Amino acid sequence: PKEVRKANQIESAPNLSFEAKLIRVADKICNIQDVCGLDAPDWDYERKYEYLEWAKAVVDQITGTHEGLENMFYDEHRWGRLKI
């Protein structure tokens, strides 16, 4: 189920390789841009908000991996919350 997969991603994030952590953060940046951008999917506010908070929960587990990417993620997260 979706909720189990999402929980697993949060729990397993700290155990990923360095390279996988970089990809995970970069992927979440792109996903937030897609979810909150001009061509955003037809999601309601609650679904977008839940995605933003879930993505943050994932990235929070792997801070210290790459300061620049993490800063980009948290900036995009803040902007995403303003856009929705």
Helices and strands as residue ranges (DSSP letters): H 2-12, G 13-15, H 18-36, H 45-60, H 67-83
